[in-house]
Amino acid sequence: MDTFAPRAEIRISGVALAADVSRHLLSVRYDNSLELADMFTVVLDNSGHRFTDSPLFELGKNVEIHLGYGDRLTPMMLGEIASIEPDFPESGAPTFTVRGYDKSHRLRHEMPDRPAFRFSNDSAIAAQIALEAGLIPVVDPAPFSHSALHRASTDMALLKERAAANFFDVYVWWDKLYFRFPRPQTEAPVLEWGTNLSSFSPRVANSGMAGTQVVRGYSQELAQSVVGVMSATALDLDALLERLGSAALGALTGLGRRVVRGRQVATPLDAIALAKSLLQQLLEGMYEATGTCGGLPELRAGRFVSVRGVGKRFSGMYRLKRVVHTLDSRGFRSEFEVTQRAGAHVTQLLRKALSEDPPPDRPESPQGVVVAEVVAVDPSRYEVSIRFPWFSDIPDVVAAPVATPMSGSDAGMFCLPGAGDQVLVAFEHGDFNRPYVIGSLWSTTTVKPVTAAPGVNLVRRIKTPAGHSITLDDTPGMEKIVVEHTSGSSLTFTAGGDVEIVAVNVKVKVGGTMDVSRRGAV
């Protein structure tokens, strides 16, 4: 490769810039990141206002960036112009700056108003989003299927959420949207300090690390907690131990434990898989670094590089988190940030990977509503004692008032849930110590007091644990109201106006006059 002839080629709407335009290029910068949309910055000499009013650089036009040496150019990105910025300085030549982003930019900022995705798996959802954005979907089959999925978020936020649930990568390159399992990299570029690696500043730390990762969830359908535990000693730590030294294993086991709550895990296997993934990210995030080298177009965020010549502890494979390629009057150079996993700093990685955990000096705040189990009932205060089986195995309980459809002085609806019942809990201003029971839930293991086919909703019933019930039946032509006692006696009001009483004995007590009238035969 002729490294003495670095070159950039800019194409607007598929057409390369003419020689009389490209000779005015001052710099080309390509910023490639795992977290943000790729960005390009092109700066031109604008002497004589040659580009100020030019229709060549109009907002929204497609731009291709190619970088390399001589005739060997590498396609870097396909994007669109987002801004044009002429600069008229007090001294020096005026410049014209063109900035733009890749095709994921709109996915990250626009919030389309679309109906819920119904009866679709995550791969079909990703493919639909890609097609709507004018991108070609490249997806792997995903096991998760949703009867209905709706999110008030950007498309990229939704895709990242579903990618994390499937352990997929999601990114846009050129005109394609990738939603798939990470692919192995057959060959990694070698960067050796003293040859093609200009500078390298690594960092290793165990601040905020965990030796054991616990994932706690709850299956409302099965009415049971779901727990997965993964210890650092169960991972493949050969490379990590080689770098940290023989005392690393003992250090890892003494790092303590971290707990992730609020993730949607349906089975213990799902919880263990998530715990392993998070722990691997945390431990591999102990390593991070920045570096510079001569321009290498093959360096891209998400790919791996082999760093050599920096000692046994810091030499090895690293994943690129961010790469900035710059070609200007100083030549072609590449600057990069690397970690063993995506994440520029241990603390930043922790807070992102662990469901946005709060800082150490701030308590965890519950988000949304959660499921709890009733342990005891206090009718005098109209509240219940509840525990959160998804939070911990320790049977801590907390008192919670129970919301009711109607309440007043010596009036209202008095109907408390019983011990062992599932309830839905909300928190006042997000304070975990101020829960309120806002409703009750049935799991798949409990018997409902009414059995009906899907889509049929004609019978309403109130039934106590002892078996007493009030039934309101709206079946057309057979409407009735039935009050039943667990002994078998009942009072039924039928659609024809009849009243039917079923009892072993009937007693009628009248404190005054009783009038009985009839229109038909007795």
C-alpha positions as CSV (number, residue, x, y, z in Angstrom):
1,M,0.0,0.0,0.0
2,D,1.4,3.4,-1.0
3,T,1.0,5.3,2.3
4,F,2.7,8.3,0.8
5,A,-0.4,9.1,-1.4
6,P,-3.4,9.4,1.0
7,R,-6.6,10.4,-0.8
8,A,-10.2,11.1,-0.2
9,E,-13.0,10.9,-2.7
10,I,-16.4,12.6,-2.1
11,R,-19.4,11.6,-4.1
12,I,-22.6,13.7,-4.1
13,S,-25.7,11.8,-5.2
14,G,-23.4,9.1,-6.6
15,V,-21.2,11.4,-8.6
16,A,-17.6,12.1,-7.7
17,L,-16.6,15.7,-7.1
18,A,-15.1,17.4,-10.1
19,A,-11.4,18.1,-10.0
20,D,-12.0,21.9,-9.8
21,V,-14.0,21.2,-6.6
22,S,-11.9,18.5,-5.0
23,R,-8.7,20.5,-5.2
24,H,-10.3,22.9,-2.8
25,L,-10.7,20.2,-0.1
26,L,-9.0,21.2,3.1
27,S,-9.9,18.3,5.4
28,V,-12.2,15.2,5.5
29,R,-13.2,13.8,8.9
30,Y,-15.2,10.6,9.4
31,D,-16.4,9.8,13.0
32,N,-17.5,6.2,13.5
33,S,-19.1,5.2,16.8
34,L,-21.0,2.3,18.3
35,E,-23.3,4.6,20.3
36,L,-23.9,7.5,17.9
37,A,-24.8,8.0,14.3
38,D,-21.7,8.1,12.0
39,M,-20.8,11.7,11.1
40,F,-18.7,13.2,8.3
41,T,-17.2,16.7,8.2
42,V,-15.9,18.1,5.0
43,V,-14.1,21.5,5.0
44,L,-13.4,23.4,1.7
45,D,-11.6,26.6,0.8
46,N,-14.3,29.1,0.1
47,S,-12.2,31.9,-1.3
48,G,-14.3,34.0,-3.7
49,H,-17.5,32.6,-2.3
50,R,-17.2,29.7,-4.7
51,F,-19.4,27.4,-2.5
52,T,-21.5,29.9,-0.5
53,D,-24.4,29.8,-2.9
54,S,-23.5,26.6,-4.8
55,P,-26.4,24.2,-5.3
56,L,-23.9,21.3,-5.1
57,F,-24.1,21.0,-1.3
58,E,-27.9,21.1,-0.6
59,L,-29.4,19.8,2.6
60,G,-30.6,16.2,2.3
61,K,-28.3,15.2,-0.6
62,N,-26.6,11.8,-0.4
63,V,-22.9,11.9,0.3
64,E,-20.4,9.0,0.0
65,I,-17.1,9.1,1.8
66,H,-14.2,7.0,0.5
67,L,-10.8,7.1,2.1
68,G,-7.5,5.3,1.3
69,Y,-4.3,5.5,-0.6
70,G,-3.8,6.0,-4.3
71,D,-6.3,4.0,-6.3
72,R,-7.1,1.7,-3.3
73,L,-10.1,3.5,-1.7
74,T,-12.3,2.1,1.0
75,P,-16.1,3.0,1.2
76,M,-16.4,4.5,4.7
77,M,-20.0,5.8,4.9
78,L,-23.1,6.7,3.0
79,G,-24.9,9.7,4.6
80,E,-26.8,12.8,3.9
81,I,-26.0,16.5,4.3
82,A,-27.4,17.8,7.6
83,S,-25.8,21.3,7.8
84,I,-23.7,23.7,5.8
85,E,-21.6,26.3,7.6
86,P,-19.7,29.0,5.8
87,D,-17.1,30.8,8.0
88,F,-15.8,34.3,7.2
89,P,-12.9,34.9,9.7
90,E,-11.3,38.2,10.6
91,S,-8.0,36.9,9.1
92,G,-7.3,34.0,6.8
93,A,-9.3,32.5,4.0
94,P,-13.0,31.8,4.4
95,T,-14.1,28.2,4.6
96,F,-17.2,26.2,3.9
97,T,-18.0,23.2,6.1
98,V,-20.4,20.4,5.2
99,R,-21.6,18.1,7.9
100,G,-23.8,15.1,7.7
101,Y,-24.8,11.8,9.3
102,D,-25.3,8.2,8.2
103,K,-28.7,6.7,7.4
104,S,-29.4,5.8,11.1
105,H,-29.7,9.5,11.9
106,R,-33.4,9.7,11.2
107,L,-34.0,6.4,13.1
108,R,-32.4,8.0,16.2
109,H,-34.4,11.2,16.2
110,E,-37.8,10.7,14.5
111,M,-40.7,9.2,16.5
112,P,-43.1,7.8,13.9
113,D,-46.8,7.6,14.8
114,R,-47.5,4.0,13.9
115,P,-49.9,1.3,15.3
116,A,-48.5,-1.4,17.6
117,F,-46.6,-4.3,16.0
118,R,-49.0,-7.2,16.3
119,F,-48.1,-10.9,16.1
120,S,-44.6,-10.2,15.0
121,N,-41.2,-11.3,16.2
122,D,-38.3,-9.0,16.7
123,S,-36.7,-9.8,13.3
124,A,-39.9,-8.9,11.4
125,I,-40.2,-5.7,13.4
126,A,-36.6,-4.8,12.5
127,A,-37.2,-5.6,8.8
128,Q,-40.4,-3.4,8.8
129,I,-38.6,-0.5,10.4
130,A,-35.7,-0.8,7.9
131,L,-38.0,-0.9,4.9
132,E,-40.0,2.1,6.1
133,A,-36.7,4.0,6.4
134,G,-35.6,3.1,2.9
135,L,-33.0,0.6,4.2
136,I,-32.3,-3.0,3.2
137,P,-32.9,-5.3,6.2
138,V,-30.2,-7.8,7.1
139,V,-31.6,-9.8,10.0
140,D,-31.2,-13.1,11.8
141,P,-34.3,-15.0,13.1
142,A,-35.3,-14.0,16.5
143,P,-37.3,-16.2,19.0
144,F,-39.2,-13.4,20.7
145,S,-42.7,-12.9,19.4
146,H,-45.2,-10.3,20.5
147,S,-49.0,-10.3,20.3
148,A,-48.7,-6.5,20.5
149,L,-45.6,-4.3,20.9
150,H,-45.8,-0.5,21.1
151,R,-43.2,1.9,22.2
152,A,-43.4,5.7,22.4
153,S,-39.7,6.0,21.4
154,T,-37.5,6.4,18.4
155,D,-37.1,3.5,16.1
156,M,-33.4,3.1,17.0
157,A,-34.3,3.0,20.7
158,L,-36.8,0.2,20.0
159,L,-34.3,-1.7,17.9
160,K,-31.6,-1.4,20.6
161,E,-34.0,-2.6,23.2
162,R,-35.0,-5.7,21.1
163,A,-31.4,-6.3,20.1
164,A,-30.3,-6.4,23.7
165,A,-33.1,-8.9,24.5
166,N,-31.8,-11.2,21.7
167,F,-28.1,-10.6,22.3
168,F,-27.9,-9.1,18.8
169,D,-25.9,-6.3,17.3
170,V,-27.9,-3.5,15.6
171,Y,-26.3,-0.9,13.3
172,V,-26.7,0.8,10.0
173,W,-23.9,0.7,7.4
174,W,-24.3,2.2,4.0
175,D,-27.9,1.5,2.9
176,K,-28.4,-1.6,5.1
177,L,-29.8,-2.1,8.6
178,Y,-28.1,-5.0,10.4
179,F,-30.1,-6.8,13.2
180,R,-28.2,-10.0,13.9
181,F,-25.9,-12.1,16.1
182,P,-22.3,-10.7,16.3
183,R,-20.2,-12.3,13.6
184,P,-16.8,-13.6,14.3
185,Q,-13.9,-11.6,12.9
186,T,-11.5,-13.8,10.9
187,E,-8.6,-11.4,10.9
188,A,-7.8,-8.4,13.0
189,P,-5.5,-5.5,12.0
190,V,-2.2,-5.6,13.9
191,L,-1.1,-2.3,15.6
192,E,2.4,-2.5,17.1
193,W,3.8,0.4,19.1
194,G,7.0,1.6,17.5
195,T,5.9,0.6,14.0
196,N,2.4,1.5,12.9
197,L,1.0,2.4,16.4
198,S,1.9,6.1,17.1
199,S,0.5,6.2,20.6
200,F,-1.4,4.0,23.0
201,S,-2.8,5.0,26.5
202,P,-4.4,2.0,28.3
203,R,-6.1,1.8,31.6
204,V,-7.1,-1.1,33.8
205,A,-9.1,-0.8,37.1
206,N,-11.4,-2.8,39.2
207,S,-13.4,0.1,40.6
208,G,-17.1,-0.7,40.5
209,M,-16.4,-4.3,39.4
210,A,-18.4,-7.4,40.6
211,G,-17.3,-10.9,41.1
212,T,-20.9,-12.3,41.1
213,Q,-23.8,-11.1,38.9
214,V,-27.4,-11.7,40.0
215,V,-30.4,-11.1,37.7
216,R,-33.8,-11.1,39.4
217,G,-37.1,-11.1,37.6
218,Y,-40.7,-12.2,38.2
219,S,-43.0,-14.3,36.1
220,Q,-46.5,-12.9,36.7
221,E,-48.1,-15.7,34.7
222,L,-46.4,-18.4,36.8
223,A,-46.6,-16.3,40.0
224,Q,-42.9,-17.0,40.9
225,S,-39.6,-15.2,41.0
226,V,-37.0,-15.9,38.4
227,V,-33.3,-15.7,39.5
228,G,-30.0,-16.2,37.6
229,V,-26.6,-16.2,39.3
230,M,-23.2,-16.2,37.5
231,S,-19.8,-16.1,39.2
232,A,-16.7,-14.7,37.6
233,T,-14.9,-18.0,38.4
234,A,-17.3,-19.8,36.0
235,L,-16.2,-17.7,33.0
236,D,-13.4,-18.2,30.6
237,L,-10.9,-16.0,32.2
238,D,-7.6,-17.3,30.9
239,A,-6.7,-14.1,29.0
240,L,-7.9,-11.9,31.8
241,L,-5.9,-13.9,34.4
242,E,-2.8,-13.8,32.3
243,R,-3.0,-10.0,32.2
244,L,-4.0,-9.4,35.8
245,G,-1.6,-11.9,37.4
246,S,-2.0,-15.0,39.6
247,A,-3.7,-13.0,42.4
248,A,-6.6,-12.0,40.0
249,L,-8.8,-15.0,40.8
250,G,-8.9,-14.3,44.5
251,A,-9.4,-10.6,43.8
252,L,-12.4,-11.4,41.5
253,T,-14.1,-13.6,44.1
254,G,-13.7,-10.8,46.6
255,L,-15.3,-8.1,44.4
256,G,-18.8,-8.7,45.8
257,R,-22.0,-9.0,44.0
258,R,-24.3,-6.9,41.9
259,V,-28.0,-7.3,41.4
260,V,-30.0,-6.4,38.3
261,R,-33.7,-6.1,38.7
262,G,-36.6,-5.1,36.4
263,R,-35.4,-7.1,33.3
264,Q,-37.9,-9.2,31.5
265,V,-36.6,-12.7,32.0
266,A,-39.1,-15.5,31.6
267,T,-37.1,-18.5,32.8
268,P,-34.0,-19.1,35.0
269,L,-32.1,-20.0,31.9
270,D,-32.8,-16.5,30.5
271,A,-31.7,-15.0,33.8
272,I,-28.5,-16.9,33.8
273,A,-27.7,-16.0,30.2
274,L,-28.3,-12.3,31.0
275,A,-26.2,-12.5,34.2
276,K,-23.3,-14.1,32.2
277,S,-23.5,-11.5,29.5
278,L,-23.5,-8.6,31.9
279,L,-20.7,-10.0,34.1
280,Q,-18.6,-10.6,31.0
281,Q,-19.1,-7.1,29.9
282,L,-18.2,-5.7,33.3
283,L,-15.0,-7.8,33.6
284,E,-13.8,-7.2,30.1
285,G,-14.6,-3.5,30.6
286,M,-11.7,-3.3,33.1
287,Y,-9.6,-2.5,30.1
288,E,-9.9,0.6,28.0
289,A,-7.5,2.8,26.0
290,T,-7.1,5.5,23.4
291,G,-4.6,5.4,20.6
292,T,-3.5,6.9,17.3
293,C,-2.0,5.4,14.2
294,G,-1.4,6.2,10.5
295,G,-4.6,6.2,8.5
296,L,-6.1,2.7,8.4
297,P,-9.5,2.7,6.6
298,E,-10.2,-0.9,7.8
299,L,-10.5,0.3,11.4
300,R,-14.2,0.5,12.3
301,A,-16.2,0.7,15.5
302,G,-17.3,-2.8,16.6
303,R,-14.3,-4.5,15.0
304,F,-11.3,-5.9,16.8
305,V,-7.6,-4.9,16.6
306,S,-4.6,-6.7,17.9
307,V,-2.3,-4.4,19.9
308,R,1.3,-5.5,20.3
309,G,4.5,-4.1,21.7
310,V,2.9,-2.6,24.9
311,G,3.8,-5.3,27.4
312,K,2.2,-8.7,28.2
313,R,-0.5,-7.1,30.4
314,F,-1.8,-4.7,27.8
315,S,-1.1,-6.5,24.5
316,G,-3.9,-8.4,23.0
317,M,-7.3,-8.1,21.3
318,Y,-9.4,-5.0,21.8
319,R,-12.8,-4.0,20.4
320,L,-13.0,-0.6,18.8
321,K,-15.7,1.6,20.3
322,R,-15.0,4.7,18.3
323,V,-12.7,5.6,15.4
324,V,-12.1,9.0,13.9
325,H,-10.4,9.1,10.5
326,T,-9.0,12.5,9.5
327,L,-7.3,13.5,6.2
328,D,-5.9,17.0,6.1
329,S,-2.7,18.9,5.4
330,R,-1.0,16.9,8.1
331,G,-1.7,13.6,6.3
332,F,-4.1,10.7,7.0
333,R,-4.4,9.5,10.6
334,S,-6.8,7.4,12.7
335,E,-7.6,8.0,16.3
336,F,-9.5,5.3,18.3
337,E,-11.0,4.4,21.6
338,V,-11.0,0.7,22.6
339,T,-12.3,-1.5,25.4
340,Q,-12.6,-5.2,25.7
341,R,-16.3,-4.5,25.2
342,A,-18.3,-1.5,24.1
343,G,-18.1,1.1,26.8
344,A,-15.6,3.9,27.2
345,H,-15.4,3.9,31.0
346,V,-16.1,1.3,33.7
347,T,-18.6,3.5,35.5
348,Q,-20.4,4.5,32.3
349,L,-20.6,0.9,31.2
350,L,-22.0,-0.2,34.6
351,R,-24.8,2.4,34.5
352,K,-25.7,1.5,30.9
353,A,-25.6,-2.2,31.2
354,L,-27.3,-2.5,34.6
355,S,-30.6,-0.8,33.5
356,E,-29.3,2.7,34.2
357,D,-28.4,1.9,37.8
358,P,-28.2,5.1,40.0
359,P,-24.9,6.4,41.3
360,P,-23.6,4.8,44.5
361,D,-24.8,7.7,46.6
362,R,-28.4,7.6,45.4
363,P,-30.9,4.8,46.3
364,E,-32.5,2.7,43.6
365,S,-35.8,4.0,42.4
366,P,-38.5,1.7,41.0
367,Q,-39.7,2.5,37.5
368,G,-43.4,2.1,36.6
369,V,-45.5,-0.5,38.4
370,V,-44.4,-3.8,39.8
371,V,-46.0,-7.1,41.0
372,A,-46.1,-8.0,44.7
373,E,-47.5,-10.7,46.9
374,V,-49.9,-10.0,49.8
375,V,-48.5,-11.4,53.1
376,A,-51.0,-10.0,55.7
377,V,-54.1,-7.9,55.8
378,D,-55.1,-5.1,58.1
379,P,-58.8,-4.3,57.5
380,S,-58.8,-1.6,60.2
381,R,-56.4,0.6,58.1
382,Y,-57.6,-0.8,54.8
383,E,-54.0,-1.8,53.9
384,V,-52.0,-4.9,53.3
385,S,-48.5,-6.0,54.0
386,I,-46.7,-7.0,50.8
387,R,-43.4,-8.4,49.7
388,F,-41.6,-8.2,46.3
389,P,-40.5,-11.7,45.3
390,W,-38.5,-10.3,42.3
391,F,-36.5,-8.0,44.6
392,S,-34.9,-10.4,47.1
393,D,-35.3,-13.8,48.7
394,I,-35.3,-12.1,52.1
395,P,-38.9,-12.0,53.2
396,D,-39.0,-8.2,54.0
397,V,-42.5,-6.8,54.0
398,V,-43.9,-3.3,53.7
399,A,-47.4,-1.9,54.4
400,A,-49.3,-0.5,51.5
401,P,-52.7,1.2,51.4
402,V,-55.1,-0.3,48.9
403,A,-56.9,1.8,46.3
404,T,-60.7,1.3,46.0
405,P,-63.2,2.4,43.4
406,M,-65.1,4.4,46.0
407,S,-64.5,5.6,49.5
408,G,-66.1,8.0,51.9
409,S,-67.2,8.5,55.5
410,D,-69.1,5.3,56.4
411,A,-69.5,4.6,52.7
412,G,-67.6,3.1,49.8
413,M,-66.5,-0.3,48.5
414,F,-64.7,-2.4,51.0
415,C,-62.9,-5.3,49.3
416,L,-59.3,-6.2,50.4
417,P,-57.1,-8.8,48.6
418,G,-56.2,-11.8,50.7
419,A,-52.9,-13.3,51.8
420,G,-51.1,-15.0,48.9
421,D,-52.9,-12.9,46.3
422,Q,-50.9,-11.1,43.5
423,V,-51.3,-7.3,43.4
424,L,-50.1,-4.5,41.2
425,V,-48.1,-1.8,43.1
426,A,-47.2,1.8,42.2
427,F,-44.9,4.1,44.2
428,E,-45.6,7.7,45.3
429,H,-43.1,9.9,43.5
430,G,-41.0,6.9,42.8
431,D,-40.3,6.3,46.5
432,F,-39.8,2.6,47.2
433,N,-40.9,3.1,50.8
434,R,-44.4,4.5,49.7
435,P,-46.2,1.8,47.8
436,Y,-49.9,1.7,46.9
437,V,-51.8,-1.3,45.8
438,I,-53.7,-0.2,42.6
439,G,-55.2,-3.6,41.6
440,S,-55.1,-7.4,41.7
441,L,-53.8,-9.9,39.2
442,W,-54.5,-13.5,38.3
443,S,-51.7,-15.8,37.2
444,T,-51.9,-18.8,34.9
445,T,-51.9,-21.1,38.0
446,T,-55.0,-19.6,39.6
447,V,-58.6,-20.5,38.8
448,K,-60.8,-17.6,37.6
449,P,-64.3,-17.3,38.8
450,V,-65.6,-17.0,35.2
451,T,-64.7,-19.2,32.3
452,A,-65.5,-17.7,28.8
453,A,-64.1,-17.9,25.3
454,P,-61.7,-15.2,24.0
455,G,-63.6,-12.2,22.9
456,V,-66.8,-13.0,24.9
457,N,-67.3,-10.7,27.9
458,L,-70.9,-11.1,29.0
459,V,-70.6,-12.3,32.6
460,R,-69.4,-10.3,35.6
461,R,-69.0,-12.0,38.9
462,I,-67.9,-11.1,42.4
463,K,-66.9,-14.2,44.4
464,T,-65.4,-14.5,47.9
465,P,-62.8,-17.1,48.9
466,A,-65.6,-18.9,50.8
467,G,-67.6,-19.3,47.7
468,H,-70.4,-16.6,48.0
469,S,-71.0,-14.8,44.7
470,I,-73.0,-12.2,42.9
471,T,-73.3,-12.8,39.1
472,L,-74.5,-10.3,36.5
473,D,-75.2,-12.2,33.2
474,D,-75.7,-10.1,30.1
475,T,-76.2,-13.0,27.7
476,P,-78.8,-11.7,25.1
477,G,-82.3,-13.2,25.9
478,M,-81.0,-14.8,29.1
479,E,-80.1,-11.8,31.2
480,K,-80.1,-12.4,34.9
481,I,-78.7,-11.5,38.3
482,V,-77.9,-14.3,40.7
483,V,-77.0,-14.0,44.4
484,E,-75.6,-17.3,45.7
485,H,-74.6,-18.6,49.1
486,T,-72.0,-21.2,49.5
487,S,-74.6,-23.5,51.2
488,G,-76.5,-23.7,47.8
489,S,-79.3,-21.2,48.5
490,S,-79.7,-18.5,45.8
491,L,-81.8,-15.6,44.6
492,T,-82.2,-15.1,40.9
493,F,-83.7,-12.3,38.9
494,T,-84.5,-13.4,35.3
495,A,-84.9,-11.6,32.0
496,G,-88.7,-12.3,32.1
497,G,-89.1,-10.5,35.4
498,D,-89.3,-13.6,37.5
499,V,-87.6,-14.0,40.8
500,E,-86.5,-17.5,41.8
501,I,-85.6,-18.4,45.4
502,V,-83.8,-21.6,46.2
503,A,-83.4,-22.5,49.9
504,V,-83.9,-25.3,52.4
505,N,-86.3,-23.1,54.4
506,V,-87.6,-19.6,53.9
507,K,-88.4,-17.2,56.7
508,V,-90.2,-13.9,56.2
509,K,-90.3,-11.4,59.0
510,V,-92.5,-8.4,58.8
511,G,-92.4,-5.6,61.3
512,G,-95.6,-4.0,60.1
513,T,-98.4,-4.7,57.6
514,M,-97.7,-7.1,54.7
515,D,-99.6,-6.8,51.4
516,V,-99.5,-9.5,48.8
517,S,-101.2,-9.1,45.5
518,R,-101.3,-11.4,42.4
519,R,-102.5,-11.2,38.8
520,G,-102.3,-14.9,37.9
521,A,-103.0,-18.2,39.4
522,V,-101.4,-19.3,42.7
